Each structure stands twice: as structure tokens, then as C-alpha cells.
Amino acid sequence: MKDCNQCGKCCIKYGGGDLSATKEEIDLWEIFNPEIFEFVKNDEIWFDPKSGVRLKKCPFLDISPKKSPSSPDLYTCSIYFDRPEDCRHYPSLIAEMIRDECEMIEVIDLDNHKKAQIKLDWLMQGSRPPSSS
């Protein structure tokens, strides 16, 4: 399994209404991060603060400046340390990564899902709560 290359596929795929935030996260944003909270509506995330319309992508997904014109786009999260748990825990399963065409997957991972899952769990141990690994 490769390290994340910041392709952004996961953020792009799940940024348009497929993510949620906990009530605790939303409450903390309201108090400490109003710039994030303004994109919350009825305890759901990523709505345009002016129109109230659900956004098609996460408003905090940014494209890094390219080092050269032929370089691939690299995506970053402008709220990385305050991102929702849904984001922190992704990816959780090899099958999920395959479905989402995650670029971390290698051919060897496809040959042995169990071994790849162990590697993924190890890589993600700092992002997941202790009960999920």
C-alpha cells in the first residue's frame, strides 16, 4: 500500500452530502470555529451560508499550487485538524478503497485483502478511535 498522494478522490466523492459530523463536532465549531459552523444547516454539513443550498463538494477542500504545469493536482484540507470524524476515519476498509478507486491501493493489496487491511489499520491507527481498529 502506498502513502496517500493527495489525489483528493475521497474528499471529492464524499464532499457533496455523503458526510456527517457529530453533534459534538458541530457544537464545538459553533463556539470555536464559526468559519466552519457557517456551512452547517440543521445539524448537517456543507451548505452554502448565503443560499442554504447543499454544496456539491466540501468547501474546505483546496488545490495546492502546482510545482510545474504538468504536475497532478494535490488536494489539501483547510480544516484538517478540525475535520469531521467521517473524514478522520476514511479509509476504513480495503473494499471501500477499491470501490472509490483510491490511489493508495497497489496490485499486491488486491491479491491479499486481509494483509492489506492489516497494513491499512496500522496506517490509520492515529486517526481512528481505539474501538474501530
C-alpha positions, 0 to 999 in steps of 0.5 A: 500500500502506498502513502496517500498522494493527495489525489483528493478522490475521497474528499471529492466523492464524499464532499457533496452530502455523503458526510456527517459530523457529530453533534459534538463536532458541530457544537464545538465549531459553533463556539470555536470555529464559526468559519466552519459552523457557517456551512452547517444547516440543521445539524448537517454539513456543507451548505452554502451560508448565503443560499442554504443550498447543499454544496456539491463538494466540501468547501474546505477542500483546496488545490495546492499550487502546482510545482510545474504545469504538468504536475497532478493536482494535490488536494489539501484540507483547510480544516484538517485538524478540525475535520469531521470524524467521517473524514478522520476515519476514511479509509476504513476498509480495503473494499471501500478503497477499491470501490472509490478507486483510491490511489493508495491501493497497489496490485499486491493489496488486491491479491491479499485483502486481509494483509492489506487491511492489516497494513491499512489499520496500522496506517490509520491507527492515529486517526481512528478511535481505539474501538474501530481498529 
